């Protein structure tokens, strides 16, 4: 076997092993079905998030793990109604605890429920944002609004893009608290907290924001390629922690729970990220704050906090503090605008770009641009494939030209083999002299294959994690490019009127149209060259297209579309370059000879 073939087989085998290993150790995720320990019960009290501490000046109750507070279903509410959001704010605590995303459904069905992001306490999967003031010197816990304080609406009827609402609470002892909430056309809430001292003496207190999540989300993917859980930016440094990581924190006595604390000096944000949705607390990007992530083990509550510097007010003084809350879909364009125009530093990193971020970030930016231009994500993927092939064409040209040259040298190489006989060292020396004389690189044929590995995984990451591929249609039966091809050989690709049941680990046998086209495209690409004479090499090449066909059958259809387009363009490029260099691939002849050899083998 000549060195060129050895290198080609090695590169191919390594690529196959990488993909098989990836598929084996990190199979496509299935939603975990867990029982929520915080489901609604008939008791009168439900736990709410713990109140942040304000250093040594905090009163005793602020260091408790959490307060037990009533959840009043009859508490008045203020509606939230925008182009992309709907829900309500509970006047009990002024919590933003009911929020749904109008433009996103749970499934492709038109009857499917829209995505529900925030849920009130006392319901399954409680998840909410809560703002307030932690008492410092001169105040006790009753002097500041709690999670159960009933606020009154001083202005506004409903929260819309055009109409903010203002909540007010008077503690009856000289302090009047206000909270003005507004929202933009996407997913960003602005929260202005204010307090006026009307004669309570000099007091100290610290504004804070909390995101509290009761129990782990029920729809966790638990997939290696995707991060779900805590996401935070602290002075330009991104940090992530899974829910398991949060539960493994060391106990922090000052916080009264398992917690980690980061003192942010300039800018940052902190929150929770899901597969496609996210909620983050965003203090003013010019203000220092204490960034806290914690886990209340006793009541199974995951919590993030942004505690701003303590404010000291003398009689007659008023102070206001601005902050923001992102709660919604991880829409790349919206998040980019919040970063570039809204000044939220590093906000695009809230999307999980992975280890190959230097590839995935620009790759998705181009894909998004193409989708905007074309209006269809499937055609945008094909357009991206064309651009990638153009970028790597100089390398591919050299590789294919070298392969064509190797074909021209085949007769001379056969003569050297006959002359060397069983002396392998002599044969290798003769081959190297021939390569040097003809200026041919025998390993050049490996390069196009090796280039595909990082591109493949980067595109897989983009397709899997980005919202824009979710429920994105292409043509005909392909309604969701983030999901596998829904057709199956078991119902003759939809011709028979029944749905194929879930096959679990054997789902890769349920091949759809796209994986079969993938296998055929790889098989045709092989036919540019005659079948190898070496039995081992011949076997590997014969099985490889069909192994890939089954292996990628359960991958996102968008990724399979890319692979088919890539194979098609590669076929055209390789055929054309070989013709330019005087070698005419006999594709149909190679196909016929392959079938003839099979017939002869069957006769024997």
HUHU-V607872 format. One record per residue. N is the residue number from 1. SS is DSSP state (2 for helix, 1 for strand, 0 for the rest). Layout:
BEGIN
N|SS, N|SS
END
This chain:
BEGIN
1|0, 2|0, 3|2, 4|2, 5|2, 6|2, 7|2, 8|2, 9|2, 10|2, 11|2, 12|2, 13|2, 14|2, 15|2, 16|2, 17|2, 18|2, 19|2, 20|2, 21|2, 22|2, 23|2, 24|2, 25|2, 26|0, 27|0, 28|0, 29|0, 30|0, 31|0, 32|0, 33|0, 34|0, 35|0, 36|0, 37|0, 38|0, 39|0, 40|0, 41|0, 42|0, 43|0, 44|0, 45|1, 46|1, 47|1, 48|0, 49|0, 50|0, 51|0, 52|0, 53|0, 54|0, 55|2, 56|2, 57|2, 58|0, 59|0, 60|2, 61|2, 62|2, 63|2, 64|0, 65|0, 66|0, 67|0, 68|1, 69|1, 70|1, 71|0, 72|0, 73|0, 74|0, 75|0, 76|0, 77|1, 78|1, 79|1, 80|1, 81|1, 82|0, 83|0, 84|0, 85|1, 86|1, 87|1, 88|1, 89|1, 90|1, 91|0, 92|1, 93|0, 94|0, 95|1, 96|1, 97|1, 98|1, 99|1, 100|1, 101|1, 102|1, 103|1, 104|1, 105|1, 106|0, 107|0, 108|0, 109|0, 110|0, 111|0, 112|0, 113|0, 114|1, 115|1, 116|1, 117|1, 118|1, 119|1, 120|0, 121|0, 122|0, 123|0, 124|0, 125|0, 126|0, 127|1, 128|1, 129|1, 130|1, 131|1, 132|1, 133|1, 134|1, 135|1, 136|0, 137|0, 138|0, 139|0, 140|0, 141|2, 142|2, 143|2, 144|0, 145|0, 146|0, 147|0, 148|0, 149|0, 150|1, 151|0, 152|1, 153|1, 154|1, 155|1, 156|0, 157|0, 158|0, 159|1, 160|0, 161|0, 162|0, 163|0, 164|0, 165|1, 166|1, 167|1, 168|1, 169|1, 170|1, 171|0, 172|0, 173|0, 174|0, 175|1, 176|1, 177|1, 178|1, 179|1, 180|1, 181|1, 182|1, 183|1, 184|0, 185|0, 186|0, 187|0, 188|1, 189|1, 190|1, 191|1, 192|1, 193|1, 194|1, 195|1, 196|1, 197|1, 198|0, 199|0, 200|0, 201|0, 202|0, 203|1, 204|1, 205|1, 206|1, 207|1, 208|1, 209|1, 210|1, 211|1, 212|1, 213|1, 214|1, 215|0, 216|0, 217|0, 218|0, 219|0, 220|0, 221|0, 222|0, 223|0, 224|0, 225|0, 226|0, 227|0, 228|0, 229|1, 230|1, 231|1, 232|1, 233|1, 234|1, 235|0, 236|0, 237|1, 238|1, 239|1, 240|1, 241|1, 242|0, 243|2, 244|2, 245|2, 246|2, 247|2, 248|0, 249|0, 250|0, 251|1, 252|1, 253|0, 254|0, 255|0, 256|0, 257|1, 258|1, 259|1, 260|1, 261|1, 262|1, 263|1, 264|1, 265|0, 266|0, 267|0, 268|1, 269|1, 270|1, 271|1, 272|1, 273|1, 274|0, 275|0, 276|0, 277|1, 278|1, 279|1, 280|1, 281|1, 282|1, 283|1, 284|0, 285|0, 286|0, 287|0, 288|0, 289|1, 290|1, 291|1, 292|1, 293|1, 294|1, 295|1, 296|1, 297|0, 298|0, 299|0, 300|0, 301|1, 302|1, 303|1, 304|1, 305|1, 306|1, 307|1, 308|1, 309|1, 310|1, 311|1, 312|1, 313|1, 314|0, 315|0, 316|0, 317|0, 318|1, 319|1, 320|1, 321|1, 322|1, 323|1, 324|1, 325|1, 326|1, 327|1, 328|1, 329|1, 330|0, 331|0, 332|2, 333|2, 334|2, 335|2, 336|2, 337|2, 338|2, 339|2, 340|2, 341|0, 342|0, 343|0, 344|0, 345|0, 346|0, 347|2, 348|2, 349|2, 350|2, 351|0, 352|0, 353|0, 354|0, 355|0, 356|0, 357|2, 358|2, 359|2, 360|2, 361|2, 362|2, 363|2, 364|2, 365|2, 366|2, 367|2, 368|2, 369|2, 370|2, 371|2, 372|2, 373|2, 374|2, 375|0, 376|0, 377|2, 378|2, 379|2, 380|2, 381|2, 382|2, 383|2, 384|2, 385|2, 386|2, 387|2, 388|2, 389|2, 390|2, 391|2, 392|0, 393|2, 394|2, 395|2, 396|2, 397|2, 398|2, 399|2, 400|2, 401|2, 402|2, 403|2, 404|2, 405|2, 406|2, 407|2, 408|2, 409|0, 410|2, 411|2, 412|2, 413|2, 414|2, 415|2, 416|2, 417|2, 418|2, 419|2, 420|2, 421|0, 422|0, 423|0, 424|2, 425|2, 426|2, 427|2, 428|2, 429|2, 430|2, 431|2, 432|2, 433|2, 434|2, 435|2, 436|2, 437|2, 438|2, 439|0, 440|0, 441|0, 442|0, 443|0, 444|2, 445|2, 446|2, 447|2, 448|2, 449|2, 450|2, 451|2, 452|2, 453|2, 454|2, 455|2, 456|2, 457|2, 458|2, 459|2, 460|2, 461|2, 462|2, 463|2, 464|2, 465|2, 466|0, 467|2, 468|2, 469|2, 470|0, 471|0, 472|0, 473|0, 474|0, 475|0, 476|0, 477|0, 478|0, 479|0, 480|0, 481|0, 482|0, 483|0, 484|0, 485|0, 486|0, 487|0, 488|0, 489|2, 490|2, 491|2, 492|0, 493|0, 494|0, 495|0, 496|0, 497|0, 498|0, 499|0, 500|0, 501|0, 502|0, 503|0, 504|2, 505|2, 506|2, 507|2, 508|2, 509|2, 510|0, 511|0, 512|0, 513|2, 514|2, 515|2, 516|2, 517|2, 518|2, 519|2, 520|2, 521|2, 522|2, 523|2, 524|2, 525|2, 526|2, 527|0, 528|0, 529|0, 530|0, 531|0, 532|0, 533|0, 534|0, 535|2, 536|2, 537|2, 538|2, 539|2, 540|2, 541|2, 542|2, 543|2, 544|2, 545|2, 546|2, 547|2, 548|2, 549|2, 550|2, 551|2, 552|2, 553|2, 554|2, 555|0, 556|0, 557|2, 558|2, 559|2, 560|2, 561|2, 562|2, 563|2, 564|2, 565|2, 566|2, 567|2, 568|2, 569|2, 570|2, 571|2, 572|2, 573|2, 574|2, 575|2, 576|2, 577|2, 578|2, 579|2, 580|2, 581|0, 582|0, 583|0, 584|0, 585|0, 586|0, 587|2, 588|2, 589|2, 590|2, 591|2, 592|2, 593|2, 594|2, 595|2, 596|2, 597|2, 598|2, 599|2, 600|2, 601|2, 602|2, 603|2, 604|0
END
